[in-house]
Amino acid sequence: EVQLVESGGGLVQPGGSLRLSCAASGFTFSSNWMHWVRQTPGKGLVWVSGINSDGSTTTYADSVKGRFTISRDNAKNTLYLQMNSLRAEDTSVYYCARLTSLYYFDYWGQGTLVTVSS
Amino acid sequence: DIQMTQSPSSLSASVGDRVTITCRASQSISTYLNWYQLKPGKAPKLLIYTASSLQRGVPSRFSGSGSGTDFTLTISSLQPEDFATYFCQQSYSTLFTFGPGTKVDIK
């Protein structure tokens, strides 16, 4: 059974940093693009970042480019999102998701809440 | 970026009702359109991919149609477990974008 479990969320002050993790199991992690998607109350789902199977290619939404860094450790079956210079508008539930070859997200984690507030 | 809109933003329905949700893209996306169900505290669930393909394990009361810019998600007979928020997502561009969501609640 495919499982994605996020962790690392919490309360952080504006300008602070946080690293999210997503532990994957039940599939060959090193074969798939993986992504982060966030949900802000009242704003729906927003794609944040993606990384290819071997970690050599990354993509970011303009809103996080230069502040967030996606990475992965295929030996540990884990996806990461390093978030720096956090802003109030980054407050969201962050989901990791697996991308298929037809570019839809077939499995998602349950999410981890990030709150940016002083 | 490709903008996605959905209508209605919310609806109230009863168990057994037929429910239709519409999604529109700002440009043609062929059939690169996917639908997800979101419930509070749970992982988003893929329902339909490439506009009309039913994901394994999803009940057949869910169906999708459309191509180009206009798409529809239909629930043929609403069940208690279907009260949730539904999102469309375009995968024509890898700058993936989602619709704003349609919340389906109990009348």
Boltz contact constraints between the chains, C-beta under 6 A:
constraints:
  - contact:
      token1: [A, 44]
      token2: [B, 98]
      max_distance: 6.0
  - contact:
      token1: [A, 44]
      token2: [B, 100]
      max_distance: 6.0
  - contact:
      token1: [A, 44]
      token2: [B, 101]
      max_distance: 6.0
  - contact:
      token1: [A, 45]
      token2: [B, 87]
      max_distance: 6.0
  - contact:
      token1: [A, 45]
      token2: [B, 98]
      max_distance: 6.0
  - contact:
      token1: [A, 47]
      token2: [B, 96]
      max_distance: 6.0
  - contact:
      token1: [A, 103]
      token2: [B, 91]
      max_distance: 6.0
  - contact:
      token1: [A, 104]
      token2: [B, 34]
      max_distance: 6.0
  - contact:
      token1: [A, 104]
      token2: [B, 49]
      max_distance: 6.0
  - contact:
      token1: [A, 104]
      token2: [B, 91]
      max_distance: 6.0
  - contact:
      token1: [A, 106]
      token2: [B, 46]
      max_distance: 6.0
  - contact:
      token1: [A, 108]
      token2: [B, 43]
      max_distance: 6.0
  - contact:
      token1: [A, 108]
      token2: [B, 44]
      max_distance: 6.0
  - contact:
      token1: [A, 109]
      token2: [B, 43]
      max_distance: 6.0
  - contact:
      token1: [A, 110]
      token2: [B, 43]
      max_distance: 6.0
